Amino acid sequence: MKRTKAGTIVVAIAIGVFLGFAVDQVLTATGRPTFTPSFLLPILLVLLGIALVLFALPIRRATAGAQTAPVDPFRAVRVAMLAKASTLVGAGVAGVAAGLLAFLITRPVAPSLGSTGPVIAAIVGGLVLVAAGLVAEHLCTIRKDDDDEHPGPPEPGFGLSHHD
């Protein structure tokens, strides 16, 4: 599995910004109030980030040799994929919240603290989840063996022509 690249995170944030701004634009155009995320959203994002890092720590201990128990490869892959997904979800949520904030700031009337507070908290929560996802991905990374870079000679009968 390849680690999440910065470009992928930037694209997820950009898509989120566009969607967040567009949603508030459509809601306002139809005469409805703007979208404000729940105050529980950032709390849940931070708790998910903490849980994710806690899931990755035993894998890191096992691969670093601090534990004698072998690494369950299925668990390691699950945690690594959860970390990758959490990174993208956190980037998307932070982007959507940034789009909502951009919409609020660009209005001629100054937004109230009651509407900007949860949006800013959602941005922070999303960025915390991105950071936790990247840390968990790093903790689940297994160093390359020497065998991975220099494979041994090919087995007899494979890759050799009968003309050699």
Phi and psi restraints in degrees (value plus and minus 20) as a CYANA .aco file:
   2 LYS   PHI    -113.9   -73.9
   2 LYS   PSI     126.3   166.3
   3 ARG   PHI     -92.3   -52.3
   3 ARG   PSI     136.2   176.2
   4 THR   PHI     -86.6   -46.6
   4 THR   PSI     110.5   150.5
   5 LYS   PHI    -109.1   -69.1
   5 LYS   PSI     135.0   175.0
   6 ALA   PHI     -82.2   -42.2
   6 ALA   PSI     -56.4   -16.4
   7 GLY   PHI     -81.4   -41.4
   7 GLY   PSI     -58.5   -18.5
   8 THR   PHI     -84.8   -44.8
   8 THR   PSI     -61.0   -21.0
   9 ILE   PHI     -85.6   -45.6
   9 ILE   PSI     -62.6   -22.6
  10 VAL   PHI     -83.1   -43.1
  10 VAL   PSI     -60.8   -20.8
  11 VAL   PHI     -84.6   -44.6
  11 VAL   PSI     -62.7   -22.7
  12 ALA   PHI     -82.1   -42.1
  12 ALA   PSI     -60.6   -20.6
  13 ILE   PHI     -86.1   -46.1
  13 ILE   PSI     -63.3   -23.3
  14 ALA   PHI     -82.8   -42.8
  14 ALA   PSI     -63.2   -23.2
  15 ILE   PHI     -82.9   -42.9
  15 ILE   PSI     -61.5   -21.5
  16 GLY   PHI     -83.1   -43.1
  16 GLY   PSI     -62.0   -22.0
  17 VAL   PHI     -80.2   -40.2
  17 VAL   PSI     -66.2   -26.2
  18 PHE   PHI     -80.1   -40.1
  18 PHE   PSI     -67.5   -27.5
  19 LEU   PHI     -84.8   -44.8
  19 LEU   PSI     -63.2   -23.2
  20 GLY   PHI     -82.3   -42.3
  20 GLY   PSI     -64.3   -24.3
  21 PHE   PHI     -85.1   -45.1
  21 PHE   PSI     -63.6   -23.6
  22 ALA   PHI     -84.7   -44.7
  22 ALA   PSI     -60.0   -20.0
  23 VAL   PHI     -82.0   -42.0
  23 VAL   PSI     -67.3   -27.3
  24 ASP   PHI     -85.6   -45.6
  24 ASP   PSI     -55.3   -15.3
  25 GLN   PHI     -83.1   -43.1
  25 GLN   PSI     -66.1   -26.1
  26 VAL   PHI     -86.1   -46.1
  26 VAL   PSI     -63.1   -23.1
  27 LEU   PHI     -81.2   -41.2
  27 LEU   PSI     -63.2   -23.2
  28 THR   PHI     -87.7   -47.7
  28 THR   PSI     -59.3   -19.3
  29 ALA   PHI     -85.1   -45.1
  29 ALA   PSI     -48.8    -8.8
  30 THR   PHI    -112.8   -72.8
  30 THR   PSI     -13.9    26.1
  31 GLY   PHI      63.5   103.5
  31 GLY   PSI      -4.4    35.6
  32 ARG   PHI    -120.2   -80.2
  32 ARG   PSI     140.3   180.3
  33 PRO   PHI     -90.9   -50.9
  33 PRO   PSI     135.6   175.6
  34 THR   PHI     -88.0   -48.0
  34 THR   PSI     139.5   179.5
  35 PHE   PHI    -100.5   -60.5
  35 PHE   PSI     111.5   151.5
  36 THR   PHI    -145.1  -105.1
  36 THR   PSI     102.2   142.2
  37 PRO   PHI     -87.1   -47.1
  37 PRO   PSI     136.8   176.8
  38 SER   PHI     -86.0   -46.0
  38 SER   PSI     130.2   170.2
  39 PHE   PHI     -90.4   -50.4
  39 PHE   PSI     -35.1     4.9
  40 LEU   PHI     -99.5   -59.5
  40 LEU   PSI     -40.2    -0.2
  41 LEU   PHI     -77.0   -37.0
  41 LEU   PSI     -72.1   -32.1
  42 PRO   PHI     -84.0   -44.0
  42 PRO   PSI     -53.5   -13.5
  43 ILE   PHI     -83.6   -43.6
  43 ILE   PSI     -65.1   -25.1
  44 LEU   PHI     -85.9   -45.9
  44 LEU   PSI     -57.0   -17.0
  45 LEU   PHI     -85.3   -45.3
  45 LEU   PSI     -61.7   -21.7
  46 VAL   PHI     -86.5   -46.5
  46 VAL   PSI     -62.3   -22.3
  47 LEU   PHI     -83.3   -43.3
  47 LEU   PSI     -58.3   -18.3
  48 LEU   PHI     -84.1   -44.1
  48 LEU   PSI     -61.3   -21.3
  49 GLY   PHI     -82.4   -42.4
  49 GLY   PSI     -62.4   -22.4
  50 ILE   PHI     -83.6   -43.6
  50 ILE   PSI     -65.6   -25.6
  51 ALA   PHI     -81.8   -41.8
  51 ALA   PSI     -59.2   -19.2
  52 LEU   PHI     -82.2   -42.2
  52 LEU   PSI     -65.9   -25.9
  53 VAL   PHI     -85.5   -45.5
  53 VAL   PSI     -58.1   -18.1
  54 LEU   PHI     -85.1   -45.1
  54 LEU   PSI     -53.7   -13.7
  55 PHE   PHI     -88.4   -48.4
  55 PHE   PSI     -53.1   -13.1
  56 ALA   PHI    -101.8   -61.8
  56 ALA   PSI     -43.7    -3.7
  57 LEU   PHI     -80.0   -40.0
  57 LEU   PSI     -64.9   -24.9
  58 PRO   PHI     -82.3   -42.3
  58 PRO   PSI     -51.7   -11.7
  59 ILE   PHI     -87.6   -47.6
  59 ILE   PSI     -62.0   -22.0
  60 ARG   PHI     -83.4   -43.4
  60 ARG   PSI     -63.1   -23.1
  61 ARG   PHI     -81.2   -41.2
  61 ARG   PSI     -61.0   -21.0
  62 ALA   PHI     -89.0   -49.0
  62 ALA   PSI     -58.3   -18.3
  63 THR   PHI     -98.3   -58.3
  63 THR   PSI     -43.9    -3.9
  64 ALA   PHI    -104.1   -64.1
  64 ALA   PSI     -27.2    12.8
  65 GLY   PHI      70.3   110.3
  65 GLY   PSI     -12.1    27.9
  66 ALA   PHI     -97.8   -57.8
  66 ALA   PSI     -38.6     1.4
  67 GLN   PHI    -135.6   -95.6
  67 GLN   PSI     131.0   171.0
  68 THR   PHI    -110.3   -70.3
  68 THR   PSI     -37.1     2.9
  69 ALA   PHI     -93.3   -53.3
  69 ALA   PSI     120.5   160.5
  70 PRO   PHI     -91.7   -51.7
  70 PRO   PSI     139.6   179.6
  71 VAL   PHI     -99.5   -59.5
  71 VAL   PSI     109.4   149.4
  72 ASP   PHI     -97.8   -57.8
  72 ASP   PSI      91.2   131.2
  73 PRO   PHI     -82.8   -42.8
  73 PRO   PSI     -52.0   -12.0
  74 PHE   PHI     -87.9   -47.9
  74 PHE   PSI     -60.2   -20.2
  75 ARG   PHI     -86.3   -46.3
  75 ARG   PSI     -61.5   -21.5
  76 ALA   PHI     -82.1   -42.1
  76 ALA   PSI     -61.9   -21.9
  77 VAL   PHI     -87.4   -47.4
  77 VAL   PSI     -60.9   -20.9
  78 ARG   PHI     -81.9   -41.9
  78 ARG   PSI     -64.5   -24.5
  79 VAL   PHI     -87.2   -47.2
  79 VAL   PSI     -59.8   -19.8
  80 ALA   PHI     -84.3   -44.3
  80 ALA   PSI     -61.0   -21.0
  81 MET   PHI     -89.6   -49.6
  81 MET   PSI     -57.0   -17.0
  82 LEU   PHI     -83.0   -43.0
  82 LEU   PSI     -58.7   -18.7
  83 ALA   PHI     -84.2   -44.2
  83 ALA   PSI     -63.8   -23.8
  84 LYS   PHI     -83.9   -43.9
  84 LYS   PSI     -64.7   -24.7
  85 ALA   PHI     -84.7   -44.7
  85 ALA   PSI     -60.0   -20.0
  86 SER   PHI     -84.7   -44.7
  86 SER   PSI     -57.2   -17.2
  87 THR   PHI     -81.2   -41.2
  87 THR   PSI     -65.7   -25.7
  88 LEU   PHI     -89.9   -49.9
  88 LEU   PSI     -60.0   -20.0
  89 VAL   PHI     -85.2   -45.2
  89 VAL   PSI     -63.6   -23.6
  90 GLY   PHI     -80.7   -40.7
  90 GLY   PSI     -60.9   -20.9
  91 ALA   PHI     -85.5   -45.5
  91 ALA   PSI     -61.3   -21.3
  92 GLY   PHI     -84.2   -44.2
  92 GLY   PSI     -64.7   -24.7
  93 VAL   PHI     -84.6   -44.6
  93 VAL   PSI     -64.0   -24.0
  94 ALA   PHI     -81.9   -41.9
  94 ALA   PSI     -58.8   -18.8
  95 GLY   PHI     -86.0   -46.0
  95 GLY   PSI     -66.1   -26.1
  96 VAL   PHI     -80.5   -40.5
  96 VAL   PSI     -65.0   -25.0
  97 ALA   PHI     -84.1   -44.1
  97 ALA   PSI     -57.5   -17.5
  98 ALA   PHI     -85.8   -45.8
  98 ALA   PSI     -56.9   -16.9
  99 GLY   PHI     -85.0   -45.0
  99 GLY   PSI     -60.8   -20.8
 100 LEU   PHI     -82.6   -42.6
 100 LEU   PSI     -62.6   -22.6
 101 LEU   PHI     -86.1   -46.1
 101 LEU   PSI     -60.5   -20.5
 102 ALA   PHI     -81.3   -41.3
 102 ALA   PSI     -59.6   -19.6
 103 PHE   PHI     -84.7   -44.7
 103 PHE   PSI     -64.7   -24.7
 104 LEU   PHI     -82.9   -42.9
 104 LEU   PSI     -59.7   -19.7
 105 ILE   PHI     -91.7   -51.7
 105 ILE   PSI     -51.0   -11.0
 106 THR   PHI    -103.0   -63.0
 106 THR   PSI     -21.6    18.4
 107 ARG   PHI     -98.3   -58.3
 107 ARG   PSI     131.4   171.4
 108 PRO   PHI     -87.8   -47.8
 108 PRO   PSI     -43.3    -3.3
 109 VAL   PHI    -117.3   -77.3
 109 VAL   PSI     114.8   154.8
 110 ALA   PHI     -86.4   -46.4
 110 ALA   PSI     112.4   152.4
 111 PRO   PHI     -92.8   -52.8
 111 PRO   PSI     134.1   174.1
 112 SER   PHI    -101.6   -61.6
 112 SER   PSI     140.5   180.5
 113 LEU   PHI     -85.2   -45.2
 113 LEU   PSI     -49.8    -9.8
 114 GLY   PHI     -84.5   -44.5
 114 GLY   PSI     -45.5    -5.5
 115 SER   PHI    -117.6   -77.6
 115 SER   PSI     -48.6    -8.6
 116 THR   PHI    -106.1   -66.1
 116 THR   PSI     -49.3    -9.3
 117 GLY   PHI     -77.6   -37.6
 117 GLY   PSI     -74.4   -34.4
 118 PRO   PHI     -83.3   -43.3
 118 PRO   PSI     -51.6   -11.6
 119 VAL   PHI     -88.5   -48.5
 119 VAL   PSI     -64.7   -24.7
 120 ILE   PHI     -84.9   -44.9
 120 ILE   PSI     -59.9   -19.9
 121 ALA   PHI     -83.1   -43.1
 121 ALA   PSI     -56.7   -16.7
 122 ALA   PHI     -87.2   -47.2
 122 ALA   PSI     -56.6   -16.6
 123 ILE   PHI     -82.2   -42.2
 123 ILE   PSI     -67.0   -27.0
 124 VAL   PHI     -83.2   -43.2
 124 VAL   PSI     -64.7   -24.7
 125 GLY   PHI     -80.6   -40.6
 125 GLY   PSI     -61.6   -21.6
 126 GLY   PHI     -84.1   -44.1
 126 GLY   PSI     -61.0   -21.0
 127 LEU   PHI     -89.1   -49.1
 127 LEU   PSI     -54.3   -14.3
 128 VAL   PHI     -84.1   -44.1
 128 VAL   PSI     -60.1   -20.1
 129 LEU   PHI     -86.6   -46.6
 129 LEU   PSI     -57.5   -17.5
 130 VAL   PHI     -80.5   -40.5
 130 VAL   PSI     -67.9   -27.9
 131 ALA   PHI     -81.9   -41.9
 131 ALA   PSI     -63.8   -23.8
 132 ALA   PHI     -84.3   -44.3
 132 ALA   PSI     -58.9   -18.9
 133 GLY   PHI     -83.5   -43.5
 133 GLY   PSI     -61.2   -21.2
 134 LEU   PHI     -88.3   -48.3
 134 LEU   PSI     -58.3   -18.3
 135 VAL   PHI     -84.2   -44.2
 135 VAL   PSI     -64.5   -24.5
 136 ALA   PHI     -84.2   -44.2
 136 ALA   PSI     -58.8   -18.8
 137 GLU   PHI     -80.4   -40.4
 137 GLU   PSI     -62.5   -22.5
 138 HIS   PHI     -84.2   -44.2
 138 HIS   PSI     -60.2   -20.2
 139 LEU   PHI     -87.5   -47.5
 139 LEU   PSI     -47.2    -7.2
 140 CYS   PHI    -109.4   -69.4
 140 CYS   PSI     -22.2    17.8
 141 THR   PHI     -96.8   -56.8
 141 THR   PSI     110.1   150.1
 142 ILE   PHI    -121.7   -81.7
 142 ILE   PSI     113.6   153.6
 143 ARG   PHI     -85.3   -45.3
 143 ARG   PSI     130.6   170.6
 144 LYS   PHI     -92.2   -52.2
 144 LYS   PSI     119.8   159.8
 145 ASP   PHI    -101.8   -61.8
 145 ASP   PSI     139.8   179.8
 146 ASP   PHI     -83.8   -43.8
 146 ASP   PSI     -48.5    -8.5
 147 ASP   PHI     -88.6   -48.6
 147 ASP   PSI     -46.5    -6.5
 148 ASP   PHI     -88.0   -48.0
 148 ASP   PSI     -52.4   -12.4
 149 GLU   PHI    -107.8   -67.8
 149 GLU   PSI     -52.6   -12.6
 150 HIS   PHI    -145.5  -105.5
 150 HIS   PSI      65.6   105.6
 151 PRO   PHI     -85.6   -45.6
 151 PRO   PSI     133.5   173.5
 152 GLY   PHI     -88.6   -48.6
 152 GLY   PSI    -199.4  -159.4
 153 PRO   PHI     -84.3   -44.3
 153 PRO   PSI     132.9   172.9
 154 PRO   PHI     -84.8   -44.8
 154 PRO   PSI     129.8   169.8
 155 GLU   PHI     -89.3   -49.3
 155 GLU   PSI     131.2   171.2
 156 PRO   PHI     -78.5   -38.5
 156 PRO   PSI     117.2   157.2
 157 GLY   PHI      71.4   111.4
 157 GLY   PSI     -29.5    10.5
 158 PHE   PHI    -130.9   -90.9
 158 PHE   PSI     104.4   144.4
 159 GLY   PHI      60.8   100.8
 159 GLY   PSI     -21.9    18.1
 160 LEU   PHI    -125.1   -85.1
 160 LEU   PSI     118.1   158.1
 161 SER   PHI    -103.4   -63.4
 161 SER   PSI     133.5   173.5
 162 HIS   PHI     -94.4   -54.4
 162 HIS   PSI     -26.9    13.1
 163 HIS   PHI    -106.6   -66.6
 163 HIS   PSI     -31.6     8.4
